[in-house]
Amino acid sequence: MKLTIIGYWGGYPKKNGASSGYLLEHNGFNLLIDCGSGVLSKLQNIIEPEELDAVILSHYHPDHIADIGVLQHARLIQGFLDKSFPTLPLYGHSFDQAEFTKLTYKDITKGINYDPNSVLSVGPFQVSFLKTNHPVPCYAMRIEANGKTLVYTGDSSYKEEFIEFGKGADILLCECNFYQHQDGKSAGHMNSIDAGRFAEKAGVKQLILTHLPHYGKPTKLISEASTEYTGIIKLADEFQTILV
């Protein structure tokens, strides 16, 4: 599997950046994980919108879905230009029916409800889910292919159930919206200590910190997380690629 970071800011995109969006490729299949503000613009540096094979969404906060509408219109317009491609499946939960309904647009995209209690097959990927601690229904994902595992937290405060869910993952793509002196629990987010503790207890091979704060020095998050986790820690960065 090849992971490319498209956007990584929490809440909204910093100037010239993008909020949550991650491209996962394997065996020629292109899966976009979340599609926040600015993601479509940035994605086109890697692949064209019509080259996506599927999109999967953790939840419906704007910093994770804001570019769904423009993705739909991009594929619509390319269809007018005589490009031919199948309806794009957009996987999301149905616990917010109003937002889930928007995933289906003409014959351009089709909203598909995932069952968080079952394993979902998307192309070459097997995806399992864990409900997170967040103000709206949100699901972490454990994505497996060819014996490799990526775990993506979505948005969440720390919870002990993450440990078993993330056990032995090759990559932990973990939200880290707060510094160690801040308590993000009421906002449904983790700080650097939470992320490091999760990575250490789960025994993951590499920790990528994402959903980053707009203030302070994000590089401090690495040193703070390293007080809990002794493995490789990186900050998410635009167009950063990680082979899983």
Secondary structure, 3 states (H helix, E strand, C coil): CEEEEEECECCCCCCCCCECEEEEEECCEEEEEEECCCHHHHHCCCCCHHHCCEEECCCCCHHHHCCHHHHHHHHHHHHHCCCCCCCEEEEECCCCHHHHHCCCECCCEEEEECCCCCCEEECCEEEEEEECCCCCCCEEEEEEECCEEEEECCCCCCCCHHHHHCCCCCEEEEECCECCCCCCHHHCCCEHHHHHHHHHHHCCCEEEEECECCCCCCHHHHHHHCCCCCCEEEECCCCCEEEC
